[in-house]
Amino acid sequence: MDTYLETGRLALRRFTAGDADLLIELDSDPAVMRYLSGGSATAPEVVRERHLPNILAGYEKWGGELGLFAAHEKDGGAFIGWFILRPGPQGPLDEVELGYRLRQAAWGRGYATEGSRALLGKAFTQLGVRTVWAETMSVNLGSRNVMDKLGMTLAETVPVPSDMQMIEGSEHGGVRYEITKERWERL
Ligand SMILES: CC(C)(COP(=O)(O)OP(=O)(O)OC[C@H]1O[C@@H](n2cnc3c(N)ncnc32)[C@H](O)[C@@H]1OP(=O)(O)O)[C@@H](O)C(=O)NCCC(=O)NCCS
């Protein structure tokens, strides 16, 4: 396994060209996709032809240090979903987005917080990152709770992207949370 990062219970690794089925299965659960697409699955060909090639291209672009990473339980090896630590398309390398998408079977066990906490540590101590931000829909309380637990603070409300405006709760808009290296060090 091409390990990127380990926590007490999780191992994060880079995706490979053979991982399409893991992503397709994850994105086929309406509960997982509720605040991302309104519940509809990502089409398998979109995963194979667009998402996975983009993930692999990201490793080339950022030397394998930033991007999307598959997460597995260290005990037994089950795939639990993915985490993202990635600059914006044109953004500076020291300002990166944090994100997570976990299989329903893995929810409620502190995994999102555990993986994200380790990613913040790596970002601030090894990758020269100065600010980590995360966005979600205002109504996505699970995601917001993770951000709170990480010590991230609400920076601003943001519009929901136009392709998400039909999702239940989108009328409440989105939120952007941030944490700076200075704050992370203080915590
Ligand atoms: C959001 C998500 C990542 C949370 O993962 P998780 O591993 O269950 O989160 P954690 O166990 O680390 O929970 C962190 C806190 O949030 C709380 N929480 C988790 N899901 C919640 C929910 N749906 N509603 C309210 N609180 C929730 C937990 O209770 C925990 O707080 P606590 O420690 O005080 O009990 C997971 O539900 C998921 O992948 N959802 C689908 C994809 C998604 O929406 N991703 C975010 C898009 S921006």
The ligand as a Tripos MOL2 file, in Angstrom:
@<TRIPOS>MOLECULE
LIG
   48    50     1     0     0
SMALL
NO_CHARGES

@<TRIPOS>ATOM
      1 C1        -19.9740   14.2420    7.5000 C.3       1 LIG1
      2 C2        -19.1880   12.9630    7.7600 C.3       1 LIG1
      3 C3        -17.8290   13.0370    7.0990 C.3       1 LIG1
      4 C4        -19.0180   12.7830    9.2720 C.3       1 LIG1
      5 O1        -18.1750   11.6660    9.4790 O.3       1 LIG1
      6 P1        -18.0760   10.9250   10.8880 P.3       1 LIG1
      7 O2        -16.8570   10.0520   10.8440 O.co2     1 LIG1
      8 O3        -19.3680   10.3100   11.2220 O.co2     1 LIG1
      9 O4        -17.7950   12.1580   11.8560 O.3       1 LIG1
     10 P2        -17.2370   12.0360   13.3290 P.3       1 LIG1
     11 O5        -17.6260   10.7010   13.9080 O.co2     1 LIG1
     12 O6        -15.7850   12.4170   13.3410 O.co2     1 LIG1
     13 O7        -18.1480   13.1280   14.0210 O.3       1 LIG1
     14 C5        -17.7510   14.4150   14.4030 C.3       1 LIG1
     15 C6        -18.8560   15.0140   15.2450 C.3       1 LIG1
     16 O8        -19.9840   15.2940   14.4230 O.3       1 LIG1
     17 C7        -21.1370   14.6480   14.9400 C.3       1 LIG1
     18 N1        -21.9400   14.2070   13.7840 N.ar      1 LIG1
     19 C8        -21.6020   13.2990   12.8530 C.ar      1 LIG1
     20 N2        -22.6010   13.1660   11.9550 N.ar      1 LIG1
     21 C9        -23.6080   13.9980   12.3600 C.ar      1 LIG1
     22 C10       -24.8910   14.3250   11.8370 C.ar      1 LIG1
     23 N3        -25.3630   13.7670   10.7360 N.pl3     1 LIG1
     24 N4        -25.6330   15.2470   12.4980 N.ar      1 LIG1
     25 C11       -25.1850   15.8420   13.6010 C.ar      1 LIG1
     26 N5        -23.9560   15.5830   14.1510 N.ar      1 LIG1
     27 C12       -23.1770   14.6630   13.5250 C.ar      1 LIG1
     28 C13       -20.6180   13.4900   15.7360 C.3       1 LIG1
     29 O9        -21.5420   13.1290   16.7420 O.3       1 LIG1
     30 C14       -19.3410   14.0580   16.3150 C.3       1 LIG1
     31 O10       -19.5510   14.8350   17.4450 O.3       1 LIG1
     32 P3        -19.2900   14.2020   18.9070 P.3       1 LIG1
     33 O11       -17.8920   13.6620   18.8760 O.co2     1 LIG1
     34 O12       -19.4620   15.3750   19.7870 O.co2     1 LIG1
     35 O13       -20.2990   13.1340   19.0550 O.co2     1 LIG1
     36 C15       -19.9450   11.7150    7.1940 C.3       1 LIG1
     37 O14       -21.2350   11.6960    7.7310 O.3       1 LIG1
     38 C16       -20.0250   11.7260    5.6880 C.2       1 LIG1
     39 O15       -19.0960   11.2910    5.0030 O.2       1 LIG1
     40 N6        -21.1650   12.1990    5.1270 N.am      1 LIG1
     41 C17       -21.4370   12.1560    3.7010 C.3       1 LIG1
     42 C18       -20.5190   13.0170    2.8690 C.3       1 LIG1
     43 C19       -20.5080   14.4410    3.3120 C.2       1 LIG1
     44 O16       -21.5530   15.0600    3.5470 O.2       1 LIG1
     45 N7        -19.3050   14.9940    3.3770 N.am      1 LIG1
     46 C20       -19.0900   16.3820    3.7190 C.3       1 LIG1
     47 C21       -19.3620   17.2100    2.5370 C.3       1 LIG1
     48 S1        -18.7610   18.8520    2.7710 S.3       1 LIG1
@<TRIPOS>BOND
     1     1     2 1
     2     2     3 1
     3     2     4 1
     4     2    36 1
     5     4     5 1
     6     5     6 1
     7     6     7 2
     8     6     8 1
     9     6     9 1
    10     9    10 1
    11    10    11 2
    12    10    12 1
    13    10    13 1
    14    13    14 1
    15    14    15 1
    16    15    16 1
    17    15    30 1
    18    16    17 1
    19    17    18 1
    20    17    28 1
    21    18    19 ar
    22    18    27 ar
    23    19    20 ar
    24    20    21 ar
    25    21    22 ar
    26    21    27 ar
    27    22    23 1
    28    22    24 ar
    29    24    25 ar
    30    25    26 ar
    31    26    27 ar
    32    28    29 1
    33    28    30 1
    34    30    31 1
    35    31    32 1
    36    32    33 2
    37    32    34 1
    38    32    35 1
    39    36    37 1
    40    36    38 1
    41    38    39 2
    42    38    40 1
    43    40    41 1
    44    41    42 1
    45    42    43 1
    46    43    44 2
    47    43    45 1
    48    45    46 1
    49    46    47 1
    50    47    48 1
@<TRIPOS>SUBSTRUCTURE
     1 LIG1         1 GROUP 0 **** ****
